[in-house]
Amino acid sequence: MAKGRGNGRRVGCEDCFFRQNLLCALADDEPCATFRPAHPDGLRPPRQLRFQFRQERRTQAVWAMPSAQEQAALHA
């Protein structure tokens, strides 16, 4: 089963880094598009997904350029 984020508590403006540091210019009381959680370490960028390589399934390309001999035969 996948792990959930946090304890299920709803976030609000009082949890935002910008609101706590008096940098928010909005009067709304709900999180906006610029919401960043307030941490003791300061402002941190949002986490990004980890890049994982997939194993190649195909051994040959689906489409390949014709060889020189095949091109010559087409235009002869």
C-alpha positions in Angstrom: 0.0 0.0 0.0 1.3 3.5 -0.8 2.3 5.8 2.0 0.2 8.9 2.4 1.5 12.4 2.9 1.4 13.8 6.4 -1.3 13.0 8.9 -4.3 14.0 6.8 -4.5 17.5 8.2 -5.7 20.2 5.8 -3.3 22.9 4.9 -4.2 26.5 5.1 -2.6 29.9 4.8 -1.3 29.8 8.4 0.9 26.9 7.3 2.4 28.8 4.4 6.0 30.1 4.4 5.0 33.4 2.8 2.1 34.1 5.3 4.3 33.3 8.3 7.0 35.6 7.1 4.5 38.4 6.2 5.3 38.1 2.5 1.8 37.1 1.3 -0.2 39.8 -0.5 -3.4 37.8 -0.8 -6.4 38.2 1.5 -7.7 34.6 0.9 -7.6 32.0 3.8 -7.0 29.0 1.6 -3.8 27.8 0.0 -3.0 29.4 -3.4 -0.8 28.3 -6.3 2.3 29.7 -4.6 1.8 27.8 -1.3 5.0 26.5 0.2 5.0 24.7 3.6 6.7 26.6 6.4 9.8 24.7 7.6 12.3 25.6 10.4 15.0 25.4 7.7 13.3 28.1 5.6 12.0 28.0 2.1 12.7 24.8 0.3 11.9 23.9 -3.4 9.1 21.4 -4.0 10.1 17.8 -4.2 10.5 16.4 -7.7 9.9 12.9 -8.9 12.8 10.6 -9.0 13.9 9.6 -12.5 14.1 5.9 -13.0 15.5 4.2 -16.1 13.3 1.6 -17.8 14.8 -1.6 -19.2 14.8 -1.7 -23.0 12.2 -4.1 -24.3 12.9 -3.9 -28.0 16.0 -5.3 -29.6 15.4 -3.6 -33.0 14.2 -0.2 -33.9 10.6 0.0 -35.2 11.7 2.0 -38.2 15.2 2.4 -39.6 16.7 4.2 -42.6 17.2 2.0 -45.6 20.8 1.0 -46.4 22.7 2.5 -49.3 22.1 -0.5 -51.4 18.3 -0.4 -50.7 18.2 3.3 -51.6 20.1 2.7 -54.8 17.7 -0.1 -55.8 14.7 2.2 -55.2 16.1 5.0 -57.4 17.5 2.8 -60.2 
